């Protein structure tokens, strides 16, 4: 940040709830410092760079989603449509795996590309969850909860992608 831009500081916190199959599992608070710059925007303090893809919140959330999709599709109602089960699982795994693969490329441009694919796969999962609901393979509340969580995964991936591209543009790497 260039000198003279600093206009103020605040602490921003959000609460996360870890939910699996409708059960409350716990919560944690995520906090970051933000600075107000001359343009009036609030900029978030950069976190320490992740050393492993497992450190990325986007990957962690995608992993939790994969677990929940597998739990859901083990149910008896899904036995009637193995191709939907396969497609839903593959899309969820694709989202998680593309985050990891992009991270391991060690190129911001490649990482952003793979994050784009991961976000699209999350969108595919969300769409397939409408099929699950419409075909009454799961209740509207279960399918809706998973869609909301899938949408959150997509938002986190999108935020990470924007940060990766911003950092690439700032550093030229």
HUCOR-V612610 format. One record per run of one state. SS is the DSSP state (~ for helix, > for strand, _ for the rest). FROM is the first residue (numbers start at 1). LEN is the number of residues. Records with the same first field share a line. If there is no record, write none. Layout:
SS = FROM-LEN, FROM-LEN
This chain:
_ = 1-7, 21-2, 37-5, 45-8, 56-1, 74-2, 81-1, 105-3, 135-5, 172-2
> = 8-13, 23-14, 42-3
~ = 53-3, 57-17, 76-5, 82-23, 108-27, 140-32
